[in-house]
Amino acid sequence: MTDAWRETSAARVPAARLAALAAVRDRADVRVHADGPDVWVWWTPGRLDVVRYLLPVPGVEFFARRDGLWFRFGCRVPTADTPPDGDGQPVAGVLSPARIVPIPPEEIPGPPVMLRVVRGGTPRPATALACALDNLRRWADSATTAELASVRAARSEGRAVLIGDRLPAVPGAVRFWGTDLLVPVGHRPDPDLPPAILRDAVGAGSDELVLLDEDGADVIPRAAFAPLTRAGLRLALRDPDRRPTP
């Protein structure tokens, strides 16, 4: 570029075309002053990169300052059409990237996954057991009062589920580990996801336990568990629909 362009240090640009200066919005010496539908831009003389960015802009007018007077580019007569007084503001103050609006990805349902138990996993202590109601009654007939009081029981038809810290040795019982999600000892869930996710998958609420075994998942209300008594077991065996009572 000629020396005339090197003397250029200001331009009037249509406000709608200010984006042409996006590449120099990090330059502190490129200043902007809004003036209605137009924007005045001025910079340190010799900044030819600014000139190059503005040259393709339709309607742009360039100005140079000599001896304290402003001249339109290519003119020898001073002009009264001059940049406004003041420091203006940096380009970044009036030009910034458009606000980013995130677009969520399209929801593509994956193939259904079967929830099951498989052998393996970290050894864990038993916190529950499931057994046949008849087998539990035979154990209860010889159990002490302290042994009965150490567990709470719930049942569904002919099966009983016990929870507690001191689980009895009931023939044919399956022991489970876990708290809100009960899994047979020596097994792990598949898929092996956090219990909260698996509970959500089966629709369990905060007041329900999930018992997961080879037959599937059972959701058991916590309120279904009651102290285990011999009288309650006898009633349960006579009336399968009756809840165990103290």
MIKERO-823482 format. One record per residue: residue in three letters; residue number from 0; x, y, z of N, C-alpha, C in turn. Coordinates in nm, 3 decimals. Last residue first. Example, Ala and Ser with C-alpha at 12.3 -4.5 7.8 and 13.67 -1.06 7.14 Angstrom:
<atoms>
residu	num	npx	npy	npz	capx	capy	capz	cpx	cpy	cpz
SER	1	1.285	-0.225	0.708	1.367	-0.106	0.714	1.290	0.003	0.787;
ALA	0	1.319	-0.569	0.780	1.230	-0.450	0.780	1.320	-0.330	0.780;
</atoms>
This chain:
<atoms>
residu	num	npx	npy	npz	capx	capy	capz	cpx	cpy	cpz
PRO	245	-4.672	-5.854	6.444	-4.588	-5.881	6.559	-4.645	-5.991	6.645;
THR	244	-4.761	-6.005	6.126	-4.789	-5.918	6.239	-4.698	-5.951	6.355;
PRO	243	-4.744	-6.012	5.771	-4.694	-6.060	5.899	-4.722	-5.957	6.009;
ARG	242	-5.056	-5.978	5.593	-4.924	-5.925	5.622	-4.875	-5.977	5.758;
ARG	241	-5.228	-6.229	5.412	-5.219	-6.149	5.534	-5.077	-6.105	5.557;
ASP	240	-5.250	-6.403	5.204	-5.267	-6.261	5.173	-5.252	-6.172	5.293;
PRO	239	-5.223	-6.658	5.309	-5.113	-6.604	5.230	-5.127	-6.457	5.199;
ASP	238	-5.302	-6.778	5.602	-5.364	-6.678	5.514	-5.254	-6.611	5.432;
ARG	237	-5.139	-6.967	5.723	-5.282	-6.996	5.709	-5.348	-6.904	5.607;
LEU	236	-4.890	-6.843	5.711	-4.905	-6.972	5.647	-5.052	-7.010	5.628;
ALA	235	-4.944	-6.612	5.858	-4.905	-6.600	5.717	-4.921	-6.732	5.644;
LEU	234	-4.994	-6.716	6.112	-5.102	-6.648	6.039	-5.071	-6.639	5.890;
ARG	233	-4.738	-6.810	6.168	-4.850	-6.904	6.161	-4.967	-6.843	6.085;
LEU	232	-4.593	-6.570	6.168	-4.564	-6.673	6.068	-4.679	-6.771	6.055;
GLY	231	-4.702	-6.438	6.390	-4.716	-6.381	6.257	-4.691	-6.482	6.148;
ALA	230	-4.618	-6.608	6.594	-4.761	-6.593	6.567	-4.784	-6.536	6.428;
ARG	229	-4.343	-6.570	6.582	-4.398	-6.702	6.550	-4.547	-6.692	6.517;
THR	228	-4.236	-6.268	6.417	-4.285	-6.341	6.534	-4.339	-6.476	6.489;
LEU	227	-4.044	-5.996	6.315	-4.076	-6.136	6.290	-4.119	-6.203	6.421;
PRO	226	-4.158	-5.665	6.246	-4.088	-5.759	6.334	-4.136	-5.902	6.311;
ALA	225	-4.189	-5.596	5.889	-4.238	-5.589	6.026	-4.156	-5.684	6.113;
PHE	224	-4.208	-5.438	5.579	-4.124	-5.511	5.674	-4.173	-5.486	5.816;
ALA	223	-4.362	-5.268	5.432	-4.403	-5.408	5.435	-4.323	-5.489	5.537;
ALA	222	-4.245	-5.023	5.419	-4.349	-5.040	5.520	-4.396	-5.184	5.530;
ARG	221	-4.087	-5.040	5.198	-4.022	-5.053	5.329	-4.126	-5.079	5.439;
PRO	220	-4.213	-5.237	4.929	-4.226	-5.118	5.015	-4.156	-5.141	5.148;
ILE	219	-4.018	-5.374	4.680	-4.081	-5.405	4.808	-4.093	-5.276	4.889;
VAL	218	-3.999	-5.495	4.361	-4.001	-5.371	4.437	-4.082	-5.395	4.565;
ASP	217	-3.791	-5.726	4.204	-3.911	-5.706	4.285	-3.895	-5.577	4.362;
ALA	216	-3.665	-5.830	3.895	-3.658	-5.730	4.001	-3.794	-5.720	4.070;
GLY	215	-3.570	-6.167	3.813	-3.605	-6.030	3.779	-3.594	-5.939	3.899;
ASP	214	-3.473	-6.414	3.874	-3.610	-6.409	3.825	-3.653	-6.269	3.784;
GLU	213	-3.226	-6.378	3.982	-3.232	-6.438	3.848	-3.373	-6.434	3.789;
ASP	212	-3.283	-6.056	4.144	-3.227	-6.191	4.138	-3.246	-6.246	3.997;
LEU	211	-3.318	-5.780	4.345	-3.284	-5.824	4.209	-3.223	-5.963	4.215;
LEU	210	-3.529	-5.581	4.512	-3.463	-5.711	4.523	-3.443	-5.765	4.383;
VAL	209	-3.542	-5.261	4.629	-3.544	-5.340	4.506	-3.465	-5.467	4.530;
LEU	208	-3.759	-5.084	4.852	-3.638	-5.160	4.826	-3.655	-5.234	4.694;
GLU	207	-3.899	-4.754	4.895	-3.908	-4.892	4.847	-3.768	-4.953	4.832;
ASP	206	-3.912	-4.484	4.924	-3.963	-4.565	5.033	-3.978	-4.711	4.994;
SER	205	-3.832	-4.370	4.687	-3.740	-4.360	4.800	-3.784	-4.447	4.918;
GLY	204	-3.938	-4.606	4.430	-3.939	-4.480	4.502	-3.846	-4.484	4.621;
ALA	203	-3.847	-4.758	4.121	-3.858	-4.766	4.266	-3.855	-4.628	4.328;
GLY	202	-3.826	-4.807	3.844	-3.933	-4.722	3.895	-3.952	-4.728	4.045;
VAL	201	-3.616	-4.933	3.736	-3.730	-5.018	3.767	-3.844	-4.939	3.831;
ALA	200	-3.441	-4.719	3.704	-3.478	-4.796	3.585	-3.599	-4.885	3.612;
ASP	199	-3.392	-4.632	3.961	-3.474	-4.548	3.874	-3.526	-4.628	3.754;
ARG	198	-3.225	-4.842	4.037	-3.353	-4.824	4.104	-3.447	-4.737	4.020;
LEU	197	-3.007	-4.793	3.871	-3.083	-4.917	3.853	-3.219	-4.907	3.921;
ILE	196	-2.921	-4.550	3.976	-2.964	-4.557	3.836	-3.049	-4.681	3.813;
ALA	195	-2.853	-4.620	4.238	-2.956	-4.518	4.215	-3.009	-4.525	4.073;
PRO	194	-2.641	-4.809	4.208	-2.774	-4.851	4.252	-2.884	-4.750	4.224;
PRO	193	-2.450	-4.769	3.902	-2.479	-4.731	4.040	-2.621	-4.770	4.080;
LEU	192	-2.425	-5.074	3.700	-2.440	-4.929	3.715	-2.465	-4.896	3.862;
ASP	191	-2.363	-5.315	3.524	-2.311	-5.283	3.657	-2.308	-5.131	3.674;
PRO	190	-2.656	-5.448	3.357	-2.531	-5.370	3.358	-2.494	-5.325	3.500;
ASP	189	-2.608	-5.657	3.618	-2.563	-5.641	3.479	-2.676	-5.572	3.402;
PRO	188	-2.498	-5.675	3.959	-2.597	-5.639	3.856	-2.530	-5.632	3.718;
ARG	187	-2.339	-5.975	4.084	-2.342	-5.830	4.063	-2.449	-5.799	3.959;
HIS	186	-2.285	-6.230	4.336	-2.332	-6.182	4.205	-2.322	-6.029	4.201;
GLY	185	-2.227	-6.297	4.590	-2.152	-6.365	4.485	-2.193	-6.326	4.346;
VAL	184	-2.559	-6.258	4.706	-2.417	-6.263	4.739	-2.344	-6.346	4.634;
PRO	183	-2.801	-6.092	4.503	-2.751	-6.215	4.565	-2.600	-6.208	4.590;
VAL	182	-2.885	-5.758	4.598	-2.834	-5.846	4.493	-2.780	-5.972	4.560;
LEU	181	-3.090	-5.485	4.653	-3.045	-5.612	4.709	-3.009	-5.707	4.595;
LEU	180	-3.069	-5.152	4.703	-3.073	-5.248	4.594	-3.011	-5.378	4.645;
ASP	179	-3.037	-5.033	4.946	-3.160	-5.002	4.871	-3.179	-5.095	4.752;
THR	178	-2.813	-5.227	5.016	-2.904	-5.155	5.107	-3.036	-5.127	5.036;
GLY	177	-2.624	-5.538	4.986	-2.676	-5.408	4.942	-2.767	-5.347	5.047;
TRP	176	-2.671	-5.890	4.927	-2.594	-5.776	4.977	-2.658	-5.648	4.923;
PHE	175	-2.846	-6.188	5.027	-2.830	-6.073	4.941	-2.740	-5.971	5.009;
ARG	174	-2.892	-6.543	5.016	-2.850	-6.422	5.086	-2.819	-6.311	4.985;
VAL	173	-3.148	-6.771	5.012	-3.054	-6.698	4.926	-3.021	-6.568	4.997;
ALA	172	-3.210	-7.078	5.188	-3.218	-6.932	5.175	-3.114	-6.880	5.078;
GLY	171	-3.204	-7.351	5.243	-3.252	-7.308	5.111	-3.260	-7.158	5.091;
PRO	170	-3.248	-7.309	5.593	-3.222	-7.397	5.479	-3.283	-7.343	5.350;
VAL	169	-3.118	-7.025	5.750	-3.242	-7.090	5.708	-3.212	-7.180	5.589;
ALA	168	-2.963	-6.880	5.982	-2.924	-6.985	5.888	-3.048	-7.066	5.854;
PRO	167	-3.048	-6.525	6.007	-3.047	-6.665	6.051	-2.998	-6.759	5.942;
LEU	166	-2.852	-6.229	6.036	-2.944	-6.310	5.957	-2.935	-6.456	5.999;
ARG	165	-2.810	-5.962	6.184	-2.783	-6.100	6.225	-2.885	-6.190	6.156;
ASP	164	-2.897	-5.725	6.073	-2.752	-5.743	6.088	-2.715	-5.886	6.124;
GLY	163	-3.160	-5.745	5.820	-3.107	-5.730	5.955	-2.958	-5.754	5.959;
ILE	162	-3.445	-5.875	5.653	-3.334	-5.782	5.656	-3.289	-5.767	5.801;
LEU	161	-3.603	-6.127	5.459	-3.559	-6.080	5.590	-3.446	-5.980	5.573;
VAL	160	-3.879	-6.237	5.286	-3.755	-6.160	5.273	-3.723	-6.103	5.410;
ALA	159	-4.045	-6.537	5.189	-4.021	-6.433	5.288	-3.887	-6.367	5.259;
ARG	158	-4.295	-6.678	4.976	-4.155	-6.642	5.001	-4.146	-6.531	5.103;
GLY	157	-4.553	-6.736	4.895	-4.483	-6.834	4.978	-4.339	-6.801	5.008;
GLU	156	-4.659	-6.408	4.889	-4.707	-6.545	4.868	-4.625	-6.641	4.956;
SER	155	-4.412	-6.234	5.020	-4.497	-6.232	4.902	-4.532	-6.376	4.870;
ARG	154	-4.316	-6.054	5.316	-4.338	-6.176	5.237	-4.426	-6.147	5.117;
ALA	153	-4.070	-5.938	5.546	-4.181	-5.912	5.456	-4.200	-6.037	5.373;
ALA	152	-3.919	-5.874	5.863	-3.957	-5.962	5.753	-4.071	-5.903	5.672;
ARG	151	-3.626	-5.815	6.054	-3.760	-5.773	6.014	-3.792	-5.846	5.885;
VAL	150	-3.427	-5.938	6.329	-3.460	-5.925	6.186	-3.600	-5.868	6.172;
SER	149	-3.393	-5.973	6.597	-3.279	-5.915	6.523	-3.309	-5.895	6.375;
ALA	148	-3.599	-6.106	6.719	-3.601	-5.960	6.724	-3.491	-5.896	6.641;
LEU	147	-3.523	-6.372	6.688	-3.639	-6.322	6.615	-3.639	-6.170	6.609;
GLU	146	-3.308	-6.379	6.867	-3.284	-6.406	6.724	-3.402	-6.356	6.640;
ALA	145	-3.437	-6.325	7.107	-3.337	-6.230	7.058	-3.311	-6.250	6.909;
THR	144	-3.593	-6.556	7.136	-3.661	-6.427	7.120	-3.565	-6.323	7.065;
THR	143	-3.451	-6.823	6.936	-3.471	-6.749	7.060	-3.543	-6.617	7.030;
ALA	142	-3.601	-7.079	6.730	-3.519	-6.959	6.749	-3.550	-6.893	6.883;
SER	141	-3.764	-7.285	6.665	-3.658	-7.313	6.762	-3.570	-7.192	6.791;
ASP	140	-3.946	-7.177	6.491	-3.998	-7.258	6.601	-3.891	-7.285	6.706;
ALA	139	-3.795	-7.055	6.292	-3.851	-6.970	6.397	-3.901	-7.051	6.515;
TRP	138	-3.740	-7.270	6.121	-3.630	-7.207	6.197	-3.686	-7.127	6.314;
ARG	137	-3.998	-7.320	6.028	-3.927	-7.425	6.100	-3.810	-7.368	6.179;
ARG	136	-4.053	-7.078	5.898	-4.131	-7.116	6.014	-4.062	-7.223	6.096;
LEU	135	-3.871	-7.086	5.687	-3.855	-6.983	5.788	-3.933	-7.019	5.914;
ASN	134	-3.975	-7.296	5.538	-3.842	-7.310	5.597	-3.819	-7.207	5.706;
ASP	133	-4.220	-7.178	5.460	-4.220	-7.300	5.543	-4.085	-7.317	5.612;
LEU	132	-4.137	-6.967	5.297	-4.205	-6.938	5.422	-4.205	-7.059	5.516;
ALA	131	-3.811	-6.977	5.157	-3.949	-7.024	5.158	-4.009	-7.001	5.295;
CYS	130	-3.623	-6.666	5.150	-3.639	-6.809	5.171	-3.786	-6.846	5.163;
ALA	129	-3.369	-6.429	5.134	-3.501	-6.469	5.088	-3.511	-6.620	5.102;
LEU	128	-3.195	-6.178	5.326	-3.208	-6.313	5.271	-3.352	-6.335	5.228;
ALA	127	-2.949	-5.920	5.371	-3.087	-5.967	5.356	-3.084	-6.111	5.309;
THR	126	-2.685	-5.865	5.384	-2.772	-5.774	5.459	-2.918	-5.816	5.451;
ALA	125	-2.363	-6.007	5.378	-2.506	-6.022	5.353	-2.586	-5.927	5.442;
PRO	124	-2.071	-5.831	5.262	-2.148	-5.899	5.366	-2.296	-5.902	5.332;
ARG	123	-1.909	-5.904	4.948	-1.976	-5.810	5.038	-2.054	-5.888	5.143;
PRO	122	-1.660	-5.921	4.697	-1.729	-5.988	4.809	-1.786	-5.885	4.907;
THR	121	-1.728	-5.767	4.382	-1.652	-5.763	4.507	-1.728	-5.835	4.618;
GLY	120	-1.810	-5.983	4.100	-1.821	-5.864	4.183	-1.739	-5.877	4.310;
GLY	119	-1.997	-6.281	4.005	-1.880	-6.195	4.012	-1.906	-6.076	4.103;
ARG	118	-2.268	-6.372	3.788	-2.171	-6.406	3.891	-2.052	-6.310	3.886;
VAL	117	-2.537	-6.142	3.735	-2.438	-6.237	3.686	-2.338	-6.263	3.798;
VAL	116	-2.874	-6.036	3.695	-2.758	-6.056	3.782	-2.668	-6.160	3.718;
ARG	115	-3.024	-5.778	3.485	-3.014	-5.914	3.539	-2.899	-5.919	3.639;
LEU	114	-3.202	-5.599	3.252	-3.140	-5.592	3.384	-3.142	-5.731	3.445;
MET	113	-3.147	-5.560	2.911	-3.210	-5.642	3.013	-3.132	-5.630	3.143;
VAL	112	-3.200	-5.276	2.720	-3.101	-5.354	2.793	-3.172	-5.431	2.903;
PRO	111	-3.303	-5.177	2.391	-3.334	-5.209	2.530	-3.227	-5.299	2.591;
PRO	110	-3.092	-4.955	2.200	-3.163	-5.082	2.214	-3.192	-5.111	2.361;
GLY	109	-3.157	-4.598	2.243	-3.074	-4.715	2.216	-3.154	-4.843	2.230;
PRO	108	-3.312	-4.322	2.093	-3.319	-4.432	2.191	-3.232	-4.548	2.149;
ILE	107	-3.182	-4.024	2.049	-3.194	-4.147	1.972	-3.197	-4.263	2.071;
GLU	106	-3.245	-3.694	2.053	-3.255	-3.813	2.137	-3.281	-3.935	2.048;
GLU	105	-3.010	-3.470	1.927	-3.133	-3.544	1.903	-3.134	-3.671	1.986;
PRO	104	-2.856	-3.252	2.163	-2.852	-3.352	2.056	-2.986	-3.423	2.043;
PRO	103	-2.954	-2.911	2.213	-2.935	-3.047	2.263	-2.933	-3.147	2.148;
ILE	102	-2.779	-2.633	2.149	-2.884	-2.715	2.088	-2.862	-2.858	2.136;
PRO	101	-2.714	-2.326	2.311	-2.687	-2.469	2.295	-2.807	-2.543	2.236;
VAL	100	-2.635	-2.034	2.175	-2.755	-2.103	2.221	-2.732	-2.253	2.202;
ILE	99	-2.421	-1.776	2.237	-2.428	-1.916	2.198	-2.552	-1.979	2.259;
ARG	98	-2.449	-1.453	2.107	-2.473	-1.541	2.220	-2.490	-1.684	2.171;
ALA	97	-2.189	-1.355	1.880	-2.331	-1.373	1.914	-2.345	-1.472	2.028;
PRO	96	-1.894	-1.185	1.989	-1.961	-1.298	1.923	-2.106	-1.308	1.968;
SER	95	-1.904	-0.826	1.973	-1.871	-0.950	2.042	-1.942	-1.063	1.971;
LEU	94	-1.856	-0.495	1.971	-1.864	-0.609	1.881	-1.819	-0.732	1.957;
VAL	93	-1.817	-0.304	2.153	-1.938	-0.292	2.071	-1.958	-0.411	1.978;
GLY	92	-1.586	-0.375	2.284	-1.696	-0.320	2.363	-1.825	-0.308	2.286;
ALA	91	-1.405	-0.452	2.095	-1.471	-0.559	2.170	-1.587	-0.507	2.254;
VAL	90	-1.306	-0.205	2.016	-1.397	-0.277	1.926	-1.474	-0.385	2.003;
PRO	89	-1.313	0.032	2.289	-1.251	-0.071	2.205	-1.354	-0.145	2.122;
GLN	88	-1.448	0.366	2.246	-1.433	0.240	2.320	-1.371	0.135	2.229;
GLY	87	-1.366	0.714	2.270	-1.444	0.603	2.216	-1.431	0.479	2.305;
ASP	86	-1.235	0.937	2.359	-1.154	0.817	2.335	-1.231	0.703	2.273;
GLY	85	-1.324	1.254	2.201	-1.333	1.148	2.301	-1.252	1.026	2.261;
ASP	84	-1.505	1.384	1.917	-1.406	1.393	2.024	-1.426	1.277	2.123;
PRO	83	-1.568	1.216	1.600	-1.609	1.287	1.722	-1.495	1.290	1.824;
PRO	82	-1.402	1.278	1.285	-1.439	1.188	1.395	-1.477	1.267	1.518;
THR	81	-1.556	1.519	1.059	-1.442	1.462	1.132	-1.490	1.365	1.240;
ASP	80	-1.618	1.718	0.822	-1.675	1.589	0.861	-1.565	1.508	0.929;
ALA	79	-1.487	1.924	0.722	-1.548	1.947	0.853	-1.612	1.820	0.907;
THR	78	-1.172	1.866	0.564	-1.317	1.845	0.574	-1.364	1.875	0.716;
PRO	77	-0.919	2.014	0.353	-0.969	1.963	0.482	-1.121	1.952	0.481;
VAL	76	-0.822	1.902	0.037	-0.894	2.008	0.109	-0.945	1.948	0.240;
ARG	75	-0.723	1.694	-0.098	-0.624	1.789	-0.047	-0.689	1.901	0.034;
CYS	74	-0.817	1.345	-0.084	-0.851	1.486	-0.100	-0.741	1.574	-0.039;
GLY	73	-0.756	1.082	-0.026	-0.739	1.126	-0.164	-0.772	1.271	-0.188;
PHE	72	-0.982	1.062	0.240	-0.876	0.994	0.166	-0.876	1.040	0.019;
ARG	71	-1.045	1.381	0.384	-1.094	1.256	0.325	-0.981	1.194	0.244;
PHE	70	-0.862	1.506	0.659	-0.882	1.506	0.514	-0.946	1.373	0.474;
TRP	69	-0.833	1.719	0.942	-0.877	1.592	0.885	-0.906	1.608	0.736;
LEU	68	-0.551	1.873	1.102	-0.673	1.880	1.022	-0.705	1.742	0.965;
GLY	67	-0.305	1.860	1.224	-0.421	1.888	1.308	-0.552	1.896	1.234;
ASP	66	-0.133	1.783	1.017	-0.121	1.918	1.075	-0.246	1.956	1.154;
ARG	65	-0.361	1.545	0.910	-0.233	1.609	0.882	-0.236	1.750	0.940;
ARG	64	-0.525	1.240	0.906	-0.505	1.366	0.979	-0.364	1.418	0.953;
ALA	63	-0.763	1.087	0.687	-0.625	1.099	0.737	-0.612	1.235	0.806;
PHE	62	-1.025	0.851	0.631	-0.979	0.986	0.663	-0.836	0.978	0.715;
PHE	61	-1.265	0.671	0.429	-1.139	0.679	0.503	-1.098	0.825	0.521;
GLU	60	-1.577	0.516	0.436	-1.504	0.638	0.400	-1.380	0.647	0.489;
VAL	59	-1.779	0.248	0.309	-1.677	0.295	0.401	-1.611	0.422	0.346;
GLY	58	-1.966	0.135	0.134	-1.999	0.261	0.199	-1.895	0.312	0.295;
PRO	57	-1.883	-0.205	0.192	-1.957	-0.106	0.112	-1.988	0.019	0.193;
VAL	56	-1.561	-0.311	0.269	-1.690	-0.277	0.327	-1.762	-0.175	0.239;
PRO	55	-1.303	-0.371	0.188	-1.414	-0.434	0.115	-1.552	-0.390	0.162;
LEU	54	-1.145	-0.208	0.375	-1.153	-0.177	0.233	-1.271	-0.245	0.162;
LEU	53	-1.122	-0.309	0.633	-1.230	-0.216	0.603	-1.248	-0.190	0.454;
TYR	52	-0.900	-0.474	0.635	-1.028	-0.532	0.676	-1.145	-0.442	0.636;
ARG	51	-0.702	-0.294	0.554	-0.735	-0.409	0.469	-0.870	-0.469	0.506;
VAL	50	-0.692	-0.119	0.774	-0.734	-0.070	0.642	-0.777	-0.186	0.553;
VAL	49	-0.591	-0.289	0.966	-0.725	-0.234	0.983	-0.779	-0.186	0.850;
ASP	48	-0.337	-0.332	0.860	-0.428	-0.446	0.871	-0.572	-0.398	0.889;
LEU	47	-0.200	-0.097	0.876	-0.256	-0.133	0.746	-0.350	-0.253	0.755;
ARG	46	-0.146	0.130	1.076	-0.208	-0.001	1.097	-0.278	-0.044	0.969;
GLY	45	-0.063	0.386	1.031	0.029	0.279	0.993	-0.029	0.140	1.013;
PRO	44	-0.197	0.550	1.317	-0.154	0.552	1.176	-0.052	0.444	1.148;
THR	43	-0.417	0.378	1.530	-0.283	0.435	1.517	-0.242	0.435	1.371;
TRP	42	-0.763	0.457	1.456	-0.655	0.369	1.498	-0.522	0.441	1.482;
TRP	41	-1.121	0.473	1.458	-0.989	0.531	1.438	-0.884	0.445	1.505;
VAL	40	-1.446	0.478	1.332	-1.337	0.393	1.379	-1.207	0.469	1.359;
TRP	39	-1.784	0.548	1.373	-1.650	0.599	1.346	-1.547	0.505	1.408;
VAL	38	-2.071	0.422	1.223	-1.975	0.404	1.332	-1.842	0.464	1.287;
ASP	37	-2.411	0.514	1.146	-2.271	0.493	1.113	-2.188	0.479	1.239;
PRO	36	-2.657	0.572	1.241	-2.647	0.452	1.157	-2.503	0.420	1.118;
GLY	35	-2.514	0.720	1.526	-2.635	0.691	1.451	-2.618	0.565	1.368;
ASP	34	-2.225	0.653	1.594	-2.279	0.782	1.550	-2.401	0.755	1.463;
ALA	33	-1.993	0.515	1.824	-2.120	0.500	1.751	-2.175	0.638	1.718;
HIS	32	-1.659	0.473	1.790	-1.757	0.567	1.844	-1.883	0.555	1.760;
VAL	31	-1.370	0.283	1.871	-1.497	0.292	1.800	-1.585	0.395	1.871;
ARG	30	-1.022	0.208	1.810	-1.132	0.261	1.891	-1.255	0.284	1.805;
VAL	29	-0.740	0.033	1.851	-0.848	0.048	1.754	-0.973	0.084	1.832;
ASP	28	-0.567	-0.020	2.053	-0.552	0.108	1.985	-0.650	0.126	1.870;
ALA	27	-0.618	-0.277	2.147	-0.661	-0.164	2.231	-0.654	-0.031	2.157;
ARG	26	-0.741	-0.543	1.975	-0.641	-0.437	1.967	-0.691	-0.314	2.042;
ASP	25	-0.931	-0.737	1.952	-0.842	-0.749	2.068	-0.737	-0.638	2.070;
ARG	24	-1.061	-0.701	1.718	-1.131	-0.656	1.838	-1.047	-0.673	1.965;
VAL	23	-0.976	-0.765	1.468	-0.890	-0.674	1.546	-0.960	-0.626	1.672;
ALA	22	-1.162	-0.929	1.348	-1.027	-0.982	1.365	-0.937	-0.892	1.448;
ALA	21	-1.391	-0.772	1.324	-1.388	-0.878	1.424	-1.245	-0.927	1.451;
LEU	20	-1.447	-0.573	1.147	-1.334	-0.551	1.238	-1.321	-0.661	1.342;
ALA	19	-1.678	-0.638	1.019	-1.554	-0.649	0.941	-1.431	-0.634	1.029;
ALA	18	-1.887	-0.571	1.180	-1.830	-0.705	1.198	-1.703	-0.726	1.116;
LEU	17	-1.990	-0.335	1.094	-1.881	-0.330	1.190	-1.816	-0.466	1.211;
ARG	16	-2.200	-0.297	0.928	-2.082	-0.362	0.870	-1.964	-0.367	0.968;
ALA	15	-2.398	-0.154	1.048	-2.429	-0.294	1.019	-2.309	-0.371	0.966;
ALA	14	-2.292	0.100	1.052	-2.292	0.022	1.176	-2.317	-0.126	1.150;
PRO	13	-2.072	0.194	0.795	-2.210	0.162	0.833	-2.211	0.069	0.954;
VAL	12	-1.796	0.391	0.900	-1.842	0.261	0.851	-1.990	0.246	0.886;
ARG	11	-1.531	0.601	0.853	-1.672	0.597	0.890	-1.733	0.477	0.821;
ALA	10	-1.202	0.598	0.988	-1.298	0.561	0.884	-1.438	0.571	0.941;
ALA	9	-0.855	0.684	1.032	-0.996	0.685	1.073	-1.083	0.645	0.955;
SER	8	-0.602	0.702	0.932	-0.615	0.660	1.072	-0.759	0.664	1.122;
THR	7	-0.362	0.707	0.675	-0.503	0.691	0.711	-0.514	0.640	0.854;
GLU	6	-0.100	0.691	0.613	-0.144	0.808	0.689	-0.287	0.796	0.738;
ARG	5	-0.092	0.462	0.463	-0.026	0.458	0.593	-0.064	0.578	0.679;
TRP	4	-0.213	0.549	0.231	-0.286	0.456	0.316	-0.223	0.449	0.454;
ALA	3	-0.006	0.708	0.135	-0.136	0.769	0.164	-0.219	0.678	0.254;
ASP	2	0.198	0.534	0.074	0.211	0.614	0.197	0.079	0.679	0.234;
THR	1	0.032	0.235	-0.054	0.107	0.360	-0.065	0.115	0.430	0.069;
MET	0	0.083	-0.120	0.000	0.000	0.000	0.000	0.087	0.125	0.000;
</atoms>
